[in-house]
Amino acid sequence: MTQPPVEFFLGDEVRLRKPHPCGSHDWTIVRLGADIGLTCHGCKHRVLLPRTTVEKRMTAFLKRGEASTATAEATQ
């Protein structure tokens, strides 16, 4: 059975299983789409990973970003 996709927002701070070479596990989401742009909290390096990879490697949300107004209106 497949799981629904995880809902990400710009500004979300996430913890991933595998550490970046600088040693940090924490990342900020800076781009959304089929690929997700992440910025490392340790060294500010930016990477672009497929959404499925981020969903598999993510262990927790540290902080949630702001939902866009279009998303907020659609859920009301």
Secondary structure, DSSP 8 states (H G I E B T S, - for coil): ---------TT-EEEESS--TTS--EEEEEE-SSEEEEEETTT--EEEEEHHHHHHHEEEEEE-----HHHHHHH-
